[in-house]
Amino acid sequence: MAKIYTIQLHEIDLGQVLDGLEIRAQSWERTAAFLRTEGMPADELFIIEECSTPQEAERIAKHYRLIISEIRRQMEAQE
């Protein structure tokens, strides 16, 4: 079974963690879009993540989104 951790952070620090996770999720979403279309959006530059397929990139992006959602859910439960 996976180990569960309880971590306490100042709200500003937790905001920074969420910002970082958001950036990672966006990067994987952009990578998935790039792999599907094989084209870079004209108005947007980014680093393509290393993976094999758009589906792999989408799974990773979805996992980041789930982490973000879970953190926000726990934050709201404490307000």
C-alpha positions as CSV (number, residue, x, y, z in Angstrom):
1,M,0.0,0.0,0.0
2,A,1.2,3.5,-0.8
3,K,2.4,5.6,2.2
4,I,0.4,8.8,2.9
5,Y,2.2,11.9,4.2
6,T,0.8,14.8,6.1
7,I,2.7,18.0,5.4
8,Q,2.2,21.4,6.8
9,L,3.0,24.5,4.8
10,H,2.4,28.2,5.0
11,E,-0.4,29.2,2.6
12,I,2.0,31.2,0.5
13,D,4.3,28.2,0.2
14,L,1.4,25.9,-0.7
15,G,0.5,28.5,-3.4
16,Q,4.0,28.2,-4.8
17,V,3.7,24.4,-4.9
18,L,0.4,24.7,-6.8
19,D,1.9,27.1,-9.2
20,G,4.7,24.7,-9.9
21,L,2.3,21.8,-10.4
22,E,0.2,23.9,-12.7
23,I,3.3,24.7,-14.9
24,R,4.2,21.1,-15.1
25,A,0.6,20.1,-16.1
26,Q,0.5,22.7,-18.8
27,S,3.9,21.6,-20.1
28,W,2.6,18.0,-20.5
29,E,-0.6,19.2,-22.0
30,R,1.3,21.3,-24.6
31,T,3.5,18.3,-25.3
32,A,0.5,16.1,-26.0
33,A,-0.9,18.7,-28.3
34,F,2.4,19.1,-30.1
35,L,2.7,15.3,-30.6
36,R,-0.9,15.1,-31.9
37,T,-0.4,17.9,-34.4
38,E,3.4,17.9,-34.9
39,G,3.3,21.6,-34.9
40,M,4.3,24.4,-32.5
41,P,1.7,27.1,-31.9
42,A,2.9,30.3,-33.5
43,D,2.2,32.4,-30.4
44,E,3.7,30.1,-27.8
45,L,7.1,28.6,-27.2
46,F,7.7,25.8,-24.7
47,I,10.0,22.9,-24.1
48,I,8.6,19.6,-25.3
49,E,8.7,16.9,-22.6
50,E,10.3,13.6,-23.3
51,C,7.8,10.9,-23.9
52,S,6.7,8.4,-26.7
53,T,3.1,9.2,-27.5
54,P,0.5,11.9,-27.0
55,Q,-1.4,9.5,-24.8
56,E,1.6,9.2,-22.5
57,A,1.8,12.9,-22.2
58,E,-1.9,13.2,-21.6
59,R,-1.7,10.6,-18.8
60,I,1.1,12.5,-17.1
61,A,-0.8,15.8,-17.4
62,K,-3.9,14.2,-16.0
63,H,-2.0,12.9,-13.0
64,Y,-0.7,16.5,-12.3
65,R,-4.2,17.8,-12.6
66,L,-5.4,15.1,-10.1
67,I,-2.6,16.1,-7.6
68,I,-3.7,19.8,-8.0
69,S,-7.3,18.9,-7.4
70,E,-6.5,16.9,-4.3
71,I,-4.4,19.6,-2.8
72,R,-7.2,22.2,-3.4
73,R,-9.8,19.9,-2.0
74,Q,-7.8,19.5,1.2
75,M,-7.3,23.2,1.4
76,E,-11.0,24.0,1.0
77,A,-11.8,21.4,3.7
78,Q,-9.6,23.4,6.1
79,E,-11.1,26.8,5.4
